[in-house]
Amino acid sequence: MARITRSVDFSLKGYLLQAYLIGRNASGTDSPIKGELIKFNKGLGSHGNRSKSGMVAAIMADSAKLTLDGNEYELPIVVGSENEKAIDIGKLRAESGYVTIDGGYKNTGACYSSITYLDGEQGILRYRGYAIEDLAEKAEFLEVAYLIIYGTLPTPTEYDTFKKDIRRHSIIHEDMRHFFDGFPSSGHPMSILSSMVCSLSAYYPDSLDADPTDDLQITRLLSKIRTIVAFGYKKSIGHPAMYPRNDLSYCGNFMHMMFANPAEPYEPDPEIVKAINTLLILHADHEQNCSTSTVRLVGSSNANLYAAVSAGILALWGPLHGGANQAVIEMLQEIQDSGGDYKGFMEKVKDKSSGVRLMGFGHRVYKNYDPRAKVLKAMADKLLPHLKVEDPLLDIAKNLEAIALEDPYFVQRNLYPNVDFYSGIVYRALGIPVNMFTVMFALGRLPGWIGQWREMMQDPGRKIGRPRQIYTGENARAFVSLADR
Ligand SMILES: CC(C)(COP(=O)(O)OP(=O)(O)OC[C@H]1O[C@@H](n2cnc3c(N)ncnc32)[C@H](O)[C@@H]1OP(=O)(O)O)[C@@H](O)C(=O)NCCC(=O)NCCS
């Protein structure tokens, strides 16, 4: 067994904050924003983020002292624009021979980013400084996508150009359409989505350059992903694929490809389009979660954008991440099928030996009500009556939530509903099949993956992601030949 025997002493000195703020103006050049460029300490250059993809704050503070084996090491302290503090251990191993260990990266910042700010204790989520509640209510998904990827809300001209580019790329290569025939119709849509997104790099060899300034790769992906998702759905139900209608909005066009059929006219319900728009915005980014970190890690090897996003889709698939919305509905359905005994179910959840978790509850970073879940709960309350949907699962969900918000088990562990708790109920009401819930999450998360990839690729200090480990296996031993074993 590996054992830590040295005592470690940290002491933090008072902070001395200096900020370096840059932004990207309309002409694409860097310029000071917020009216001031506060002196940046050049000595901390390697600790500062100089990404050109939006507003950046790299801030130096003082240092921490670490005593190891009688030697003292000075570790720089960096502070983010929301006063988040970190100790930079980048040179620790080179200087002391020690690495740090942090399973599940619970305490490890892997990058500087100016895209999303999340305060799990307070239940705050902002994209580029804008509150998620405001964006969900007032913005269009593509505006938010632009904001996340390029750092600012688009001007009317920028937005028109962006939308025009996205419309232009809505059709997928006809050969790719035939891929769908090769998948079994019962194949999980996440595996199909990941494969199809990755195969875009075979059709667009210019994407192999992994050039973050090549906007064409980005607009192609944002546009085609809807078509890929909808074609996959049509194939799974044995319907002919519906080609895109570029006169419709981004979300309207998606609804058309999903739910229209060639035999009847179809106009998407504006309330449904609005709901999809909001759902996608709520999912658009969530800083360094499992799938986004996957996109960054894969991208850090200079693999192309489509490959990196394809890997992110697979990471999202797991039930502890994006797959939880499917798991929530399955859980609610199971409770209903067994007579609706939600109280009994909650007892099982609290009994650790049962291995049962309340899906859609708890979060690695939110220790408060997930702000996205609040928006979704209100949406479910409005949308279901509009669609004349009476869903007993919504009542079960609300009952489970009411118990959990009072029960010491959940209160003491800060377990609150997360984004997946109500999103599944909304998707169900919209007619999205359960096994496509995570696909909808992926559709929404795409701008976040792209923005984070772009930010990383534009960081001049970028390094390939390569964590360390503490080896706990056998020490060197002699090989034993097969006959002697
Ligand atoms: C999201 C999740 C993986 C976060 O995990 P985490 O930060 O590693 O938290 P832990 O698994 O260490 O949980 C902390 C404690 O709360 C309990 N807990 C966490 N989520 C729980 C849940 N959904 N139901 C019951 N207990 C839960 C754990 O058993 C643990 O209890 P303990 O301290 O007595 O051992 C976890 O909350 C979970 O599995 N939730 C359900 C799946 C889900 O909704 N995922 C979507 C996330 S957006």
The ligand as a Gaussian input file, in Angstrom:
#p B3LYP/6-31G(d) Opt

LIG

0 1
 C      -24.335000      13.505000      -9.345000
 C      -23.597000      12.601000      -8.357000
 C      -22.857000      11.525000      -9.163000
 C      -22.587000      13.449000      -7.570000
 O      -21.749000      12.590000      -6.923000
 P      -20.652000      13.054000      -5.846000
 O      -20.412000      14.501000      -5.887000
 O      -19.479000      12.156000      -6.074000
 O      -21.353000      12.773000      -4.482000
 P      -21.293000      11.405000      -3.717000
 O      -21.625000      10.270000      -4.620000
 O      -19.993000      11.371000      -2.974000
 O      -22.470000      11.606000      -2.674000
 C      -22.333000      12.272000      -1.430000
 C      -23.296000      11.610000      -0.450000
 O      -24.653000      11.818000      -0.878000
 C      -25.267000      10.578000      -1.227000
 N      -25.958000      10.788000      -2.495000
 C      -25.522000      11.559000      -3.539000
 N      -26.439000      11.571000      -4.502000
 C      -27.459000      10.810000      -4.069000
 C      -28.689000      10.443000      -4.655000
 N      -29.035000      10.881000      -5.853000
 N      -29.509000       9.635000      -3.953000
 C      -29.150000       9.203000      -2.721000
 N      -27.993000       9.521000      -2.130000
 C      -27.159000      10.312000      -2.790000
 C      -24.143000       9.582000      -1.370000
 O      -24.576000       8.268000      -1.089000
 C      -23.151000      10.099000      -0.377000
 O      -23.593000       9.719000       0.912000
 P      -22.502000       9.418000       2.071000
 O      -21.808000      10.717000       2.313000
 O      -23.311000       8.932000       3.211000
 O      -21.583000       8.363000       1.523000
 C      -24.577000      11.954000      -7.367000
 O      -25.245000      12.937000      -6.611000
 C      -25.577000      11.039000      -8.053000
 O      -25.277000       9.862000      -8.290000
 N      -26.802000      11.553000      -8.392000
 C      -27.766000      10.791000      -9.107000
 C      -27.435000      10.792000     -10.572000
 C      -27.740000      12.109000     -11.231000
 O      -28.804000      12.687000     -11.051000
 N      -26.778000      12.583000     -12.042000
 C      -26.963000      13.790000     -12.822000
 C      -25.991000      14.850000     -12.424000
 S      -26.358000      16.328000     -13.338000

